[in-house]
Amino acid sequence: MLILMKMKTAMLAGALAAPILATVFSPAPPHDDNGAVRLSPVSFSYRAAGDFSRNDRPVEGPLRKLRLPADLIVMKRQVTVAEYVRCVDDGACPKVPVPNGSLDVPVVGVSWHDASAYAAWLSRRTGVIHRLPTDEEWTFAAAEKARDEALPLVDPADPAQAWIARYEAESARSKPAEKAAQPGGAFGTNSNGLDDLAGNVWEWTDSCFVRASLDDGGERITNTNCGLRVVEGVHRAYMTDFIRDPKSGGCAVGIPPTNLGFRLVVERSSSVAAAISRNVAKLLPRT
């Protein structure tokens, strides 16, 4: 009798899981007309984002060799106005200005919260989890388009040289002109098959701004400010999420730049399947 009960319970769990698993292991539905590209993990160089110091002197973030734990599925191009408007029409996203009425260009003027709201809406709509990429994931996807703008080596005993080098680097970096966004592909395709990375418009990431001190033992995070997020484009920058936050000085309200948009990544099927497997296991009787 006990064996029969276990068999029935297992069959019930399997029946409940079957339609879900069928969805999980089916190919991820494309993001409307915006296809997705699957990238296999390989080692890549990544300079940590944030504000770093050593012995109270500013230094560049550490350069590391990273490898993502699994495939990364990335939207081929940035989310367009037409795609974002569907979220607005569903009442899940706030309205944003539409320059020149163009629908086939990247949506811009969106805050980090707007982009996150769109990701949540698209996840519900497709049944597949979408989210903003981390800065590490963006750098991996950008490949040769990602720029490491580390300052030249200076005498560590003379902090003035470090400040001068930093000032010269910032002065030489021309302010990006807020040109009108162009249709996807106008700025070329990188070696990973992704359009307009480090071109067209800048992109939100999900990574928070960090302040850290370095010592011989490694890295020690002294402050994490998620009121500021890492944005990527022609070079790395940090942008307020445009919600009033005491951590970012209490003046974070405003209108997001008209050259800042986003693209999303798709969660790996294996991670979703693992979560379902854990939930199904809870239905089975303990032996």
Secondary structure in CASP SS format (residue, H / E / C, confidence):
PFRMAT SS
TARGET T0000
AUTHOR 0000-0000-0000
METHOD secondary structure of the structure
MODEL  1
M C 1.00
L H 1.00
I H 1.00
L H 1.00
M H 1.00
K H 1.00
M H 1.00
K H 1.00
T H 1.00
A H 1.00
M H 1.00
L H 1.00
A H 1.00
G H 1.00
A H 1.00
L H 1.00
A H 1.00
A H 1.00
P H 1.00
I H 1.00
L H 1.00
A H 1.00
T H 1.00
V H 1.00
F H 1.00
S C 1.00
P C 1.00
A C 1.00
P C 1.00
P C 1.00
H E 1.00
D C 1.00
D C 1.00
N E 1.00
G C 1.00
A E 1.00
V E 1.00
R E 1.00
L E 1.00
S C 1.00
P C 1.00
V C 1.00
S C 1.00
F E 1.00
S E 1.00
Y E 1.00
R E 1.00
A C 1.00
A C 1.00
G C 1.00
D E 1.00
F E 1.00
S E 1.00
R E 1.00
N C 1.00
D C 1.00
R E 1.00
P E 1.00
V E 1.00
E C 1.00
G C 1.00
P C 1.00
L E 1.00
R E 1.00
K E 1.00
L E 1.00
R C 1.00
L C 1.00
P C 1.00
A C 1.00
D C 1.00
L E 1.00
I E 1.00
V E 1.00
M E 1.00
K C 1.00
R C 1.00
Q C 1.00
V C 1.00
T E 1.00
V H 1.00
A H 1.00
E H 1.00
Y H 1.00
V H 1.00
R H 1.00
C H 1.00
V H 1.00
D H 1.00
D C 1.00
G C 1.00
A C 1.00
C C 1.00
P C 1.00
K C 1.00
V C 1.00
P C 1.00
V C 1.00
P H 1.00
N H 1.00
G H 1.00
S C 1.00
L C 1.00
D C 1.00
V C 1.00
P E 1.00
V C 1.00
V C 1.00
G C 1.00
V C 1.00
S C 1.00
W H 1.00
H H 1.00
D H 1.00
A H 1.00
S H 1.00
A H 1.00
Y H 1.00
A H 1.00
A H 1.00
W H 1.00
L H 1.00
S H 1.00
R H 1.00
R H 1.00
T H 1.00
G C 1.00
V C 1.00
I C 1.00
H E 1.00
R E 1.00
L C 1.00
P C 1.00
T C 1.00
D H 1.00
E H 1.00
E H 1.00
W H 1.00
T H 1.00
F H 1.00
A H 1.00
A H 1.00
A H 1.00
E H 1.00
K H 1.00
A C 1.00
R C 1.00
D C 1.00
E C 1.00
A C 1.00
L C 1.00
P C 1.00
L C 1.00
V C 1.00
D C 1.00
P C 1.00
A C 1.00
D C 1.00
P H 1.00
A H 1.00
Q H 1.00
A H 1.00
W H 1.00
I H 1.00
A H 1.00
R H 1.00
Y H 1.00
E H 1.00
A H 1.00
E H 1.00
S H 1.00
A H 1.00
R C 1.00
S C 1.00
K C 1.00
P C 1.00
A C 1.00
E C 1.00
K C 1.00
A C 1.00
A C 1.00
Q C 1.00
P C 1.00
G C 1.00
G C 1.00
A C 1.00
F C 1.00
G C 1.00
T E 1.00
N C 1.00
S C 1.00
N C 1.00
G C 1.00
L C 1.00
D E 1.00
D C 1.00
L C 1.00
A C 1.00
G C 1.00
N C 1.00
V C 1.00
W E 1.00
E E 1.00
W E 1.00
T E 1.00
D E 1.00
S E 1.00
C E 1.00
F E 1.00
V E 1.00
R E 1.00
A E 1.00
S E 1.00
L E 1.00
D E 1.00
D C 1.00
G C 1.00
G E 1.00
E E 1.00
R E 1.00
I E 1.00
T E 1.00
N E 1.00
T E 1.00
N E 1.00
C E 1.00
G E 1.00
L E 1.00
R E 1.00
V E 1.00
V E 1.00
E E 1.00
G C 1.00
V C 1.00
H C 1.00
R C 1.00
A E 1.00
Y E 1.00
M E 1.00
T E 1.00
D C 1.00
F C 1.00
I C 1.00
R C 1.00
D C 1.00
P H 1.00
K H 1.00
S H 1.00
G C 1.00
G C 1.00
C C 1.00
A C 1.00
V C 1.00
G C 1.00
I C 1.00
P C 1.00
P C 1.00
T C 1.00
N C 1.00
L E 1.00
G E 1.00
F C 1.00
R C 1.00
L C 1.00
V E 1.00
V E 1.00
E C 1.00
R C 1.00
S H 1.00
S H 1.00
S H 1.00
V H 1.00
A H 1.00
A H 1.00
A H 1.00
I H 1.00
S H 1.00
R H 1.00
N H 1.00
V H 1.00
A H 1.00
K H 1.00
L H 1.00
L C 1.00
P C 1.00
R C 1.00
T C 1.00
END
